[in-house]
Amino acid sequence: MRSLLVRVIRRMQRVLSASPVIVEELAAPSLEELGLAHMNETERVGLRDDVLRGFYNNETGEVFTGVSITADDIVVDVGCGSGGPLQFLSTRGARVTAIDVSEEAISVARDAVASQGGIVDFVLAPTQEIPLPDNYATRVVCMEVLEHVDDPEYSLSEMFRVGQSGALYLLTVPDAIAERIIGGVAPPSYFEKPNHIRVIEREEFENLVRGAGLEILKHDYSGFISTFRLAMLMMRGHTNSKGEPDLKAEDEFLLKWARMWNEMLDCPEGREMKDMLDYLVPRSQIIVARKP
């Protein structure tokens, strides 16, 4: 691992010393379309990085590569939080139900969706008790949730239950490498309820998904820049009362880093560098799965 990281760093130095070129952007919704015009510069670079990985493709209607959302779909967002993915899901014409255990999170998500004319049915409920019938959804989204719950196996069994045969699932959890890096600088509350109460290894994640009865179509990794940013937020004291990183914080150091990363993405070898770093030190693991 160490020798590989050294090679990556050397490659990054070469990339940044090269003359940047403008690369063709993937089709993606504008910040206004996503209701994210309020984002600061650092957050915008993070969104661009997500789009390059395969999230939020406005042209294909894919919330992530291989998971298209159309007007014919019935979508369930399990653990919707403050509504990040919902701001894409709710504009595709699908019937969308969003579930979360937090009234506060649902209130924020509802306002975010309403600000852009999206339509979502919100339900206050835990992931262990999804109040929907069997074989209901054609798409199930559960992003950065399983690390919070007491029984991820049971939560996944509920998601399996509500999906139709052939339903596609988009599941993400923090990568264990990132959690160990961030955990080294985070306060103890980061690994206490209601925050992250478990670290899910890569093989463990696959076993959880297969154990629920789902067929894994793709296991991907994303978000090196987010791992770095979250660690820096913690190290520089940008946290809230719950011990969570303040994602709206933006100081001179973070801004310089974001601009450097954005410039690297425009270099000839920038995408290759991103792919390498996303695999080595990803913020998230991503599994696309299917219900047989």
SETI-145191 format. One line per 10 residues: their letters; for each residue x, y, z of N, C-alpha, C. Coordinates in steps of 0.001 Angstrom, whole numbers, plus 524288, in hexadecimal, padded with zeros to 5 digits. Example, Ala and Ser with C-alpha at 12.3 -4.5 7.8 and 13.67 -1.06 7.14 Angstrom:
REM SETI-145191
AS	83386/7E9C6/81E78/8300C/7EE6C/81E78/83390/7F31C/81E78; 83232/7F736/81BA8/83566/7FBDC/81BE4/83264/8001E/81EBE
This chain:
REM SETI-145191
MRSLLVRVIR	80341/7FB4A/80000/80000/80000/80000/80366/804ED/80000; 80792/804E0/80345/80ADF/8097C/8038F/80D66/80AB3/7FE4C; 80F8C/806AC/7FBB6/81218/8078C/7F6AA/80E3A/80991/7F29B; 8095E/807A4/7F2EC/80563/80972/7EF43/8040F/80F25/7F03E; 803BB/810B1/7F534/8029F/81623/7F67D/806FE/819BA/7F49A; 80BDC/817F6/7F526/81047/81B10/7F33F/80FD5/81BE4/7ED5F; 80E79/817BB/7EA89/80DC3/81832/7E4E5/8095E/81BF8/7E38D; 8052C/81BBE/7E698/800C0/81F3B/7E5A2/80257/824E3/7E675; 8052C/825F1/7EAAE/806D4/82B4B/7EBD0/80A5C/82D59/7E778; 80DF0/82A14/7E5AB/8115F/82BB6/7E163/80E49/82CC6/7DC6D
RMQRVLSASP	80A73/82963/7DB62/80728/82A39/7D6C9/80424/82F59/7D747; 80238/8307D/7DBF7/7FF3F/83546/7DCD6/802B0/83A09/7DBE3; 8079F/839C5/7DD82/80B34/83E15/7DC8B/80BF2/83EF9/7D6B3; 80C61/83ABB/7D3C6/80CFB/83B3A/7CE16/80813/83D7F/7CB9A; 80398/83BB0/7CD7F/7FEAA/83D93/7CB4F/7FE19/84369/7CC1C; 7FF3B/8453F/7D0DB/7FE7E/84AC1/7D20C/8028D/84E34/7CF63; 806F6/84BE5/7CDD6/80AEB/84EF2/7CB15/809D2/84F4B/7C541; 8062E/84C12/7C365/804C9/84C27/7BDD9/80139/850C3/7BCB7; 800F3/85235/7B7C5/7FD6C/85669/7B638/7F7D7/85477/7B674; 7F47D/85723/7B96A/7EF21/85546/7B9CF/7EC2E/855EB/7B4B8
VIVEELAAPS	7E8A1/85258/7B3BF/7E526/852CA/7AF44/7DF9A/85268/7B142; 7DC10/854B5/7AE7C/7D699/8546D/7B002/7D44F/84F63/7ADE0; 7D200/84C53/7B143/7CFBB/8475D/7AFA1/7C9DB/847F3/7AF40; 7C780/844B7/7AC1B/7C1DE/844E5/7AB5C/7BF1A/8431C/7B04D; 7BB70/84629/7B234/7B89F/844D6/7B6F7/7B469/840CB/7B5E3; 7B388/83D70/7B9AD/7AF2F/839CF/7B950/7AA1A/83CCC/7B9E6; 7A606/83AE6/7B770/7A0F5/83D72/7B7E7/79F17/83D12/7BD7F; 79E23/84179/7BFE6/79C87/84180/7C561/798FE/84620/7C653; 79594/845D1/7CA2F/79223/84A2B/7CB5E/7953F/84EC5/7CD65; 7935F/8537A/7CC4E/795E6/85818/7CE6B/794D4/85868/7D442
LEELGLAHMN	797BD/85BD7/7D6DC/796D2/85C8F/7DC73/7914F/85E85/7DD70; 78F6B/861CD/7D9DE/78A1B/863C5/7DA84/78621/85F59/7DA0E; 7870A/85BC4/7D649/7837E/85759/7D597/7837D/853C8/7DA59; 787F5/8536B/7DCF0/78850/85025/7E196/786C7/85319/7E686; 78581/85811/7E616/78449/85B18/7EAB9/7891A/85C24/7EE09; 78DBD/85C55/7EB93/792A1/85CCB/7EE73/795A2/861B8/7ECFB; 792D5/865B0/7EB33/79572/86A7E/7E9A5/79822/86D26/7EE42; 796AB/86BA1/7F30D/798F1/86DE7/7F7BF/79E41/86B90/7F919; 7A00B/8679B/7F63C/7A4E1/864E6/7F790/7A997/8687F/7F717; 7AD4C/867DA/7FAC2/7B21D/86AD5/7FA4E/7B5C9/86834/7F661
ETERVGLRDD	7BA45/86A9D/7F568/7BDB6/868AF/7F143/7BFC2/86336/7F26E; 7C113/86235/7F74E/7C30F/85D11/7F8C2/7BEF1/858DB/7F7DE; 7BA14/85A07/7F945/7B5D5/85648/7F873/7B4DD/8555E/7F2A2; 7B573/8596C/7EF84/7B48C/858DD/7E9E3/7B89E/8554A/7E761; 7BD6F/855B8/7E933/7C175/85226/7E73C/7C01C/84C8F/7E8C6; 7BE24/84BDC/7ED8C/7BC81/846AB/7EF3B/7B824/8447B/7EBE5; 7B46B/847D0/7EA68/7B026/84614/7E70C/7B234/84490/7E1A9; 7B5C3/847AD/7DF9B/7B815/84655/7DA85/7BAD1/84106/7DAD5; 7BD8D/84022/7DF14/7C043/83B2D/7DFD5/7BC65/836A1/7DFED; 7B7F1/83762/7E28F/7B3E2/83351/7E2AC/7B1CC/8322B/7DD33
VLRGFYNNET	7B0D4/83648/7DA3E/7AEB8/8359F/7D4F5/7B28F/83295/7D188; 7B791/833C7/7D219/7BB7F/830FF/7CF05/7BBCD/82B3A/7D081; 7BA72/829EA/7D53C/7BA66/82475/7D6E0/7B5A5/82196/7D4BC; 7B178/8247C/7D35B/7ACE7/821ED/7D124/7A7C6/82346/7D3B8; 7A7D9/826DB/7D77E/7A30F/82879/7DA15/7A052/82CCC/7D6F9; 79B18/82CE5/7D753/797DD/83151/7D5A6/798A7/832C9/7CFEA; 797FB/82F05/7CC79/79897/82FF9/7C6E2/79360/831B6/7C4A1; 7930D/836A8/7C35E/78E1D/838E4/7C19C/78C8E/836E9/7BC39; 79063/835B6/7B8ED/78F3C/83401/7B398/78CE4/82E86/7B381; 78F1B/82AFE/7B69D/78D3C/82592/7B6AE/7891E/8249E/7BAD8
GEVFTGVSIT	78887/8285A/7BE76/784D4/82795/7C2BC/786C6/823D7/7C6E0; 78BD8/822CE/7C6FD/78E0E/81F24/7CAC9/78FA4/821F9/7CFCC; 78D99/82023/7D42E/78F57/82234/7D934/794E3/82059/7DA47; 7963A/81BCB/7D84A/79B96/819D6/7D806/79BDC/81641/7D34A; 7A081/8159F/7D12B/7A121/81275/7CC74/79E7B/80D25/7CD06; 79AE0/80C10/7C977/7980F/8071A/7C992/792E6/80747/7CC6A; 791B0/80BB6/7CEEE/78CC2/80C27/7D1DD/789C2/810DD/7CFC6; 786EA/8100D/7CB88/783D3/81441/7C93B/77EB3/814E5/7CC2D; 77CC4/819B6/7CC2A/777C6/81AF4/7CEA0/77444/81D59/7CA76; 76FC0/81AE9/7C97E/76C1E/81CD9/7C58C/766BC/81DA9/7C7F7
ADDIVVDVGC	7633E/81FBD/7C4C8/75DE8/820AA/7C6A0/75B09/81B9A/7C7CB; 75CFA/8173F/7C5E7/75A81/81230/7C6EC/75C39/80FC2/7CC17; 7600C/8121F/7CEA5/76242/80FBC/7D358/75F61/81144/7D856; 75F98/80DAD/7DC0A/75DD1/80E99/7E164/762AE/80E46/7E4CA; 76437/812B6/7E708/76936/81328/7E9C1/76857/813AD/7EF9E; 76B7D/810D6/7F2A0/76B80/8116A/7F84D/770FD/81301/7F9F9; 77168/81777/7FC91/77661/81953/7FEAF/77651/81839/80488; 77950/8145A/8062D/77954/8129E/80B9F/77D95/81590/80E98; 77BF0/8188B/81291/77FA4/81BC5/81568/78134/8207D/81234; 77D55/8237F/81093/77E35/827C1/80CD2/78169/82C3B/80F0D
GSGGPLQFLS	781AF/82CAF/8144A/78498/830F8/8169A/7827C/83639/814DB; 78606/839E4/813E7/7845C/83F29/81264/78327/83FA6/80C9B; 78351/83B46/809C6/7812B/83B46/8047C/784EF/83BFB/8000B; 789F8/83AC4/800C6/78DB7/83B59/7FC7D/78C0A/838A9/7F779; 78BD9/83374/7F750/78A2A/830BC/7F28A/7848F/831FA/7F0F6; 7813C/83343/7F4C9/77BC2/83470/7F38D/77B46/838FE/7EFCC; 77F01/83C8F/7F003/77EAF/84125/7ECAB/77F92/83FB8/7E6F2; 78195/83B1F/7E5F7/781D2/838FA/7E0AC/77D33/8355D/7DFBB; 77C31/831D7/7E360/7780A/82DF2/7E2B4/772B8/83077/7E1D1; 771B5/834BE/7E477/76C7D/83718/7E452/76B58/83A10/7DF4E
TRGARVTAID	76F3E/83AA3/7DBEF/76E74/83D92/7D710/76E4B/83A0A/7D245; 76DE4/834EA/7D314/76DFC/83141/7CEB0/76894/82F5C/7CD19; 7648B/8311D/7CFCD/75F43/82F7B/7CE73/75D84/82A80/7D114; 760EE/8280A/7D41D/75F9B/82329/7D6CA/75C4A/8243B/7DBA0; 759AE/82021/7DD7E/75709/82076/7E289/75B15/81F3F/7E6BF; 75C0A/82301/7EA37/7604D/82289/7EDFA/75E34/822B7/7F38E; 75FD5/81EEF/7F6B1/75EBC/81EE6/7FC4A/763E9/81F3D/7FF2E; 76450/822F1/802CB/76919/823B0/805D1/76801/82289/80B8D; 76B67/81F63/80DDC/76AA3/81D98/81339/76F4B/81F3A/8168A; 76E35/82152/81B2A/77268/8227D/81ED7/7703E/82263/8245F
VSEEAISVAR	773AC/82161/82816/77218/8210E/82D8D/7722B/82666/8302E; 7745A/82A54/82D8B/774FA/82F85/82FD4/7710C/83366/82D95; 76DD2/835A2/830FB/76A26/839AC/82F42/76D0F/83E6B/82D28; 77158/83FC5/82FB8/77465/8444C/82E08/77689/84383/82888; 778A1/83EE3/8277E/77AC7/83DC6/8224C/77686/83DF4/81E2A; 77205/83BBD/81F56/76DB7/83BC4/81B96/76BF4/84154/81A70; 76BDE/844A3/81E6D/76A4E/84A12/81DA1/76E09/84CD6/819E3; 77317/84BFA/81AA1/776FD/84E5A/81727/7766F/84C34/8119F; 775C3/84712/81134/7753B/8449C/80C0D/77052/8467D/80947; 76C17/84700/80C2B/7672C/848C2/809D0/767C9/84E3A/80783
DAVASQGGIV	76A5F/851B9/80A65/76B31/85709/80876/76EB1/8570B/8039E; 772BD/853C2/803B1/7765B/85389/7FF41/773A0/851A6/7FA57; 77059/84DB1/7FAE7/76D82/84B8F/7F668/76973/84F76/7F471; 766A8/851EA/7F814/7628F/855A6/7F69B/764CF/85A60/7F3BF; 7699A/85BE0/7F514/76BF0/86085/7F2B5/76CC9/85FF1/7ECDA; 76CCC/85B20/7EAF4/76D8B/85A4A/7E558/768EF/85795/7E2D4; 76492/85760/7E592/75FDA/8553C/7E348/75F88/84F5E/7E331; 762DF/84CB7/7E621/762AF/84708/7E657/75E17/84510/7E992; 75C92/8403A/7E8A2/7583C/83DD8/7EB81/75A2A/838D4/7EE10; 759BF/8389B/7F343/75B8C/8341B/7F646/757BC/8331E/7FAB6
DFVLAPTQEI	75693/82E26/7FBAD/75398/82CA6/8004A/75778/82B80/804AE; 7572E/82E78/808E9/75AC2/82DBB/80D4C/7582B/82A79/8118B; 75B3E/826D4/813BA/7594A/8235A/817CD/75D2F/8234C/81C4D; 75B40/8244C/82101/75E82/8240D/825AF/75E7B/81E77/827BA; 762E7/81BBB/82722/7632E/8163F/828C1/768DA/8147D/828D2; 76A2B/81093/82C0B/76F75/80E5D/82C02/77036/80AB8/8275F; 7751E/809C8/825FE/77639/8065D/8218B/774B9/800B8/822A9; 77437/7FF61/827AD/772C2/7FA01/8290B/76CF7/7F8FA/82867; 769F0/7FD14/8278B/76446/7FC6E/8271D/7623E/7FFCD/822A4; 76388/7FE60/81DE6/761DC/80170/81962/75C03/80098/8188A
PLPDNYATRV	758D4/804A5/81934/7531F/80409/818F4/75104/803FF/8135D; 752F5/80062/8103D/75149/7FFCD/80AD4/7503D/7FA0E/809C3; 74CE3/7F8E0/805F8/74B91/7F362/804DF/75007/7F068/8024E; 74F9B/7EB4D/80250/75363/7E7F7/7FF9D/7535B/7E92B/7F9C1; 757D1/7E868/7F744/75838/7E8D6/7F189/75633/7EE14/7EF80; 7579B/7F240/7F218/75579/7F76A/7F0EB/758D6/7FA80/7ED0A; 75DF4/7FAB8/7EDFA/7614D/7FE71/7EB35/76445/7FBFE/7E6AA; 7655B/7FF39/7E2BF/768D7/7FD99/7DE7B/76E6C/7FF86/7DF62; 76F12/8035C/7E2D7/77430/80570/7E432/77456/80667/7EA16; 7788A/804A4/7EC9A/77952/8059C/7F22E/77EA8/8082E/7F2DC
VCMEVLEHVD	77EA5/80CAF/7F56B/78371/80FA3/7F659/78462/80FE5/7FC37; 7891B/80E9A/7FDE0/78A83/80EE6/8036B/7903A/81092/803BB; 79114/8159C/804A1/79652/817CC/80457/79820/819C1/809A9; 79C7E/81787/80B78/79EFC/8191B/81065/79B36/8188D/81507; 798E7/813FB/8157F/7950E/812F0/8199A/79694/80E42/81CF7; 79855/80A0B/81A96/79914/8051F/81D6A/79D11/8058F/821CB; 7A0A5/80944/82170/7A47F/809FF/825A2/7A20B/80C4F/82A8E; 79D34/80E33/82A17/79A81/81093/82E8D/796EB/80CC9/83176; 79576/8087D/82F0C/79136/80546/8312E/7934A/800CA/83481; 79002/7FF10/8382C/79185/7FAD5/83BB5/791E5/7F596/838F0
DPEYSLSEMF	78E78/7F4B5/83521/78E28/7EF94/8329C/78DED/7F043/82CAE; 7926D/7F0ED/82A23/79263/7F1CD/82476/79024/7ED38/82171; 790C2/7E874/82378/78E88/7E3E5/820CC/7889F/7E458/82070; 78635/7E5D8/824C5/78082/7E646/824BE/77EB8/7EAD0/8214C; 78197/7EF27/82185/78037/7F39D/81E33/78068/7F21C/81872; 7846A/7EF35/816E9/784D1/7ED7C/8117A/78089/7E998/81015; 77EF9/7E666/813DA/77AB5/7E2B8/812C5/7759E/7E5A0/811C0; 774DA/7EA04/81469/7703C/7ED44/81377/77075/7EFBC/80E08; 77507/7F182/80C84/7759B/7F3B9/80747/774AB/7EF92/8031B; 77693/7EAE2/80413/7759B/7E68F/80073/76FBF/7E58C/80002
RVGQSGALYL	76D15/7E59F/80465/76777/7E470/8047E/7645B/7E838/80125; 7659A/7ED49/8016D/7625E/7F12E/7FEBC/763AB/7F1A6/7F8EE; 767ED/7EF37/7F72C/76953/7EF84/7F1A8/76678/7EB7E/7EE5F; 76525/7ED0B/7E99F/762E7/7E95A/7E5E3/7672F/7E5C6/7E3C8; 765AE/7E175/7E187/7696E/7DE30/7DEBF/76BC4/7E164/7DA47; 770E6/7E186/7D9F7/77385/7E4B1/7D605/774C8/7EA2F/7D7CF; 7731D/7EBAB/7DC7C/77437/7F0E9/7DE7E/77A18/7F1C6/7DEFE; 77BC1/7F695/7DDFD/78138/7F80F/7DEA1/781F8/7FAE1/7E3D0; 78671/7F9EB/7E63A/787BE/7FC30/7EB4E/78CD9/7FF3D/7EADD; 78CD2/80406/7ECE5/79190/80724/7ED5B/792C7/807B1/7F327
LTVPDAIAER	79702/80533/7F4D7/79867/804F4/7FA5E/79DE7/8071D/7FB1E; 79E95/80A97/7FEEA/7A3D4/80C8A/80016/7A4B5/80C9D/805F6; 7A9A3/80BD3/80774/7AB58/80C58/80CE8/7B0C4/80ECE/80CDF; 7B261/81143/8112E/7B7BD/8133D/81173/7BBAE/80EC9/810F4; 7BFE5/80FC6/80E2A/7C3F2/80BCC/80DAB/7C710/80B72/812BA; 7C8BD/806B9/81415/7CB80/805DF/81903/7D0A9/808DC/8193E; 7D356/8095B/814CB/7D846/80C42/814BC/7D753/811EF/81639; 7D359/81448/813E5/7D213/819B4/81521/7D07B/81A51/81AD0; 7CD76/8169E/81CCD/7CBB9/816F8/82239/7D059/816D0/825FC; 7D447/813B2/824BB/7D8D9/81376/8282A/7DBFD/8188D/827E5
IIGGVAPPSY	7DC52/81AD2/82343/7DF18/81FCD/822BF/7DC39/8241A/825B2; 7D72F/82495/824AC/7D417/828AE/8272E/7D3B2/827B5/82D08; 7D32E/822BC/82E86/7D2CA/82173/83412/7D78E/82306/83728; 7DC0F/8236F/83489/7E0CE/82502/8373F/7E0CE/82AA9/838EE; 7DD64/82DD3/836A1/7DD36/83368/837F9/7D7CD/8351C/839DA; 7D403/83199/839A7/7CEA6/832F2/83B2A/7CDE6/8326F/8410F; 7CA1C/83548/84343/7C8D5/8348C/848C8/7C64A/82F3E/8499D; 7C64D/82D36/84E76/7C3FC/82811/84F82/7BE55/82795/84DB4; 7BB72/82BEB/84DD1/7B5E7/82BC4/84C62/7B50B/82A3F/846B1; 7B91F/82A9F/84378/7B89D/82921/83DF3/7B716/82368/83D6F
FEKPNHIRVI	7B8D9/8202B/8411E/7B7AC/81A99/84104/7B3C8/81911/8454A; 7B062/81CAF/846AE/7AC46/81BAD/84A7F/7A703/81D25/84824; 7A2D4/81AD3/84A22/79D9A/81C36/84850/79CBA/82207/8491D; 79A0E/82492/84563/79782/8227E/840AC/79B16/82274/83BE3; 7A028/822D3/83CCA/7A3DC/822F4/83871/7A576/81D6A/836D9; 7AA3B/81CA0/8356B/7ABEB/81792/8334D/7AD18/813BB/837B9; 7AA08/80FA1/8381C/7AAD5/80BD5/83C52/7AD70/806DB/83A5A; 7AEBC/806B3/83552/7B182/8022F/83335/7B4BC/803D3/82E74; 7B901/80105/82DAC/7BC49/801B1/8290E/7BBA9/7FCCA/825BF; 7BA29/7FD7B/820E0/7B8E4/7F913/81D73/7BD48/7F848/8197E
EREEFENLVR	7BFF1/7F3E3/819F4/7C42D/7F298/81659/7C1ED/7F13F/810F3; 7C53F/7F134/80D05/7C370/7F063/807A5/7C0FC/7EAFC/806E6; 7C39C/7E6F0/808B0/7C16D/7E1AF/8082E/7BC7C/7E11B/80B72; 7BC7A/7E38F/80FFC/7B7DF/7E357/81361/7B325/7E5CD/810BB; 7B3FC/7EA23/80E05/7AFB4/7ECC1/80B4D/7AD55/7E920/80735; 7B0A8/7E69F/8042A/7AEB1/7E2F0/80042/7ABB3/7DE76/802D4; 7ADBF/7DC81/80728/7AB1B/7D831/809D9/7A5C7/7D9D4/80BF0; 7A564/7DEA4/80DE6/7A05F/7E09A/80FC8/79C5E/7E0D2/80B5D; 79E10/7E2D7/806EC/79A7B/7E379/8027F/798D0/7DE27/8005E; 79C7D/7DAAE/7FFA8/79B23/7D56E/7FDC4/797DA/7D27B/801CB
GAGLEILKHD	7990C/7D343/806C2/7961B/7D0A5/80ADA/79067/7D231/80AF8; 78F3E/7D6EA/8090A/789D0/7D8B5/808C5/786F0/7D657/80427; 789C5/7D3A1/800B9/78752/7D12C/7FC2D/78810/7D41B/7F720; 78B3B/7D83F/7F73A/78C07/7DB75/7F294/790B6/7D992/7EF67; 79077/7DA91/7EA5A/794B8/7D951/7E6BE/797E5/7DE43/7E5C3; 79CEA/7DE1E/7E6DB/7A044/7E2AF/7E61D/7A1B7/7E340/7E05A; 7A08A/7E7D2/7DE2A/7A1DE/7E8F9/7D8BF/7A6F6/7EC06/7D850; 7A816/7EF27/7DC52/7ACB5/7F27F/7DC20/7AE3D/7F410/7E1A5; 7B354/7F408/7E2BA/7B565/7F602/7E7B1/7B97C/7FA12/7E651; 7B861/7FEFC/7E788/7BBB4/8034F/7E5E7/7BD48/8067D/7EAB3
YSGFISTFRL	7C09E/80A62/7E9BB/7C2BD/80D8E/7EDFE/7C300/81338/7EC35; 7C21E/816CB/7EFDF/7C1C5/81C47/7EE60/7C357/81FCB/7F2E5; 7C575/82461/7F192/7C5D0/82888/7F565/7CAE6/82937/7F851; 7CF62/8284D/7F5BF/7D451/82993/7F862/7D442/82F2F/7FA56; 7D263/832C2/7F714/7D263/8383F/7F8A1/7CF18/8391B/7FD86; 7CAEC/8361B/7FE23/7C79E/836A3/802C6/7CA52/83485/807A2; 7CD3D/83035/8070D/7D044/82E2F/80B77/7D40B/83252/80D6A; 7D6E1/834A4/809CA/7DAB0/838A9/80B33/7D7FF/83D53/80DBB; 7D3BA/83F0D/80B5F/7D10F/843B4/80D5A/7CED8/842CB/812CD; 7CC5F/83E4F/813A8/7CA26/83D33/818C9/7CE60/83CE4/81CF6
AMLMMRGHTN	7D2C5/83A6E/81BAF/7D712/83A23/81F6F/7D921/83F93/820B5; 7D9A6/842E1/81CB9/7DB8B/8482F/81D9D/7D7A4/84B6D/820C0; 7D29E/84AB9/81FC1/7CEAF/84D7D/822D4/7CF2C/84C16/82897; 7CFDB/8470B/829A7/7D073/8454B/82F0F/7D577/84782/83176; 7D9C1/8471C/82EA1/7DECB/848E6/830A8/7DEC9/84EBC/831B5; 7DBE6/851A5/82E97/7DBE6/85756/82F07/7D770/8595F/83264; 7D4B9/855C0/83505/7D0CC/8574A/838DE/7CB94/858EC/836AD; 7CA8B/8579F/831BB/7C58D/8590E/82F58/7C185/854BB/8305E; 7BF8B/85478/83520/7BBA8/8508A/83698/7B70E/8532D/83941; 7B298/85067/83950/7AE05/85279/83C00/7AD93/85012/8416E
SKGEPDLKAE	7A951/85141/84420/7A89B/84F70/84982/7A81E/84986/849E5; 7A6D8/846F0/84591/7A64C/8413E/84590/7AB6B/83E76/8443B; 7AF87/8417C/84359/7B47C/83F1D/841E4/7B4EC/83DE0/83C23; 7B136/83FBF/8390E/7B141/83ED4/8336C/7B440/84337/830B6; 7B6BA/8421D/82C4A/7B966/8464A/82971/7B583/84A4F/8276C; 7B702/84F3D/827BA/7B3C3/85379/825AF/7B4D0/853F3/81FD7; 7B151/851B0/81CBF/7B237/8515B/8171E/7B1E4/856A2/81463; 7AFE8/85AA6/81714/7AFA9/85FD8/814BC/7B4A0/862FB/815B9; 7B81A/860EB/81911/7BCDF/863CB/81A52/7C073/86407/8158E; 7C307/8687D/814F5/7C693/86930/81080/7CAB2/86D33/81208
DEFLLKWARM	7CF59/86B52/81374/7D398/86EEC/814AD/7D77A/86F19/81026; 7DB90/87229/810C8/7DF3E/87304/80C77/7E1DE/86DF0/80AC2; 7E34B/86AA4/80E87/7E5EB/865BE/80D36/7E257/8622D/80A0E; 7DD7B/86187/80BD9/7D9CB/85E1A/80926/7D892/86025/803B0; 7D845/86545/8033A/7D726/86798/7FE23/7DBAE/866B2/7FA57; 7E075/86737/7FC36/7E4FE/86637/7F8DC/7E518/86086/7F71A; 7E3E6/85D02/7FABC/7E3E1/85772/7F95F/7DFBA/8564E/7F53F; 7DB06/85886/7F5F9/7D6CB/85796/7F242/7D83E/85995/7ECD8; 7DAB7/85E23/7ECA6/7DC36/86052/7E798/7E07A/85D0D/7E4FD; 7E41F/85B06/7E818/7E82A/857A9/7E5ED/7E5C3/852AC/7E3B5
WNEMLDCPEG	7E218/85064/7E6A2/7DF8D/84B98/7E4D0/7DC74/84C9F/7DFCF; 7D9B8/850F9/7DFAF/7D6A6/8525A/7DB15/7DA31/85306/7D656; 7DEB7/85577/7D726/7E278/8562E/7D2E2/7E493/850EB/7D112; 7E598/84D62/7D4C7/7E79D/84844/7D356/7E3BA/84546/7CFF6; 7DEB2/845D1/7D121/7DAB7/84318/7CE16/7DAAC/844DB/7C866; 7DCA0/84993/7C768/7DCD1/84B99/7C213/7E1CD/84A16/7BF2F; 7E576/84793/7C1DF/7EA5F/84602/7BF69/7E9AD/840F3/7BC54; 7ED20/83FF1/7B88B/7EC91/83B45/7B542/7EC28/83632/7B852; 7EF20/835B5/7BC98/7EF06/830E7/7BFA5/7EBBB/8316F/7C497; 7E8CD/835AB/7C4ED/7E5F0/836B7/7C9BA/7E1EF/83299/7CB27
REMKDMLDYL	7DF0E/830B6/7C741/7DB01/82CD0/7C85E/7DD6E/827B1/7CA3C; 7E1E7/8264B/7C7DF/7E48E/8217F/7C987/7E65B/821FC/7CF30; 7E85B/8269E/7D09A/7E9FC/82787/7D5FC/7E560/8270D/7D9AF; 7E106/8295B/7D831/7DC58/8290B/7DB79/7DABB/8235E/7DC4D; 7DABB/82050/7D81E/7D931/81AD0/7D894/7DCBB/817E0/7DC60; 7E1D2/818DE/7DC0A/7E581/81634/7DF7D/7E49B/817AE/7E52B; 7E3FC/81CBA/7E630/7E354/81E8A/7EB8D/7DE01/81D0C/7EDC1; 7DA0B/81D0B/7EA6B/7D4DC/81B60/7EC33/7D4E4/815AD/7EDEC; 7D82C/81287/7EB80/7D889/80D0B/7ED16/7DBE9/80C66/7F1F7; 7E03A/80F4F/7F23E/7E3D7/80EBF/7F6A0/7E199/810E7/7FBB1
VPRSQIIVAR	7DF53/81591/7FB71/7DD67/8182E/8002B/7D7FE/81A7E/7FF1C; 7D42D/8173B/7FDF1/7CEF6/81944/7FCB9/7CC0E/81AF8/8019D; 7C89F/81EA4/800ED/7C514/81FE7/80538/7C0DA/81BC4/805A9; 7BEF2/819E2/80133/7BA7A/81652/8013E/7BB5D/81189/7FDD9; 7B911/80D47/7FF95/7B858/808AC/7FC49/7B2ED/8090E/7F9D4; 7B286/8076F/7F4FC/7AD93/807B1/7F228/7AC5E/8024D/7EFFC; 7A7D2/80050/7F147/7A61B/7FB62/7EEF1/7A105/7FC44/7EBFC; 7A0FD/7FAA0/7E715/79C2F/7FA54/7E408/79A90/7F498/7E401; 795C2/7F397/7E5A5/793EE/7EE2F/7E620/78E8B/7ED99/7E3A8; 78D06/7E8BF/7E31A/787FC/7E784/7E0A6/78541/7E346/7E3CA
KP	78021/7E3DC/7E451/77D05/7DFBD/7E6CD/77B82/7DBB9/7E2A9; 77CE4/7D6CB/7E371/77BA6/7D2C9/7DF81/775C7/7D25B/7DE7B
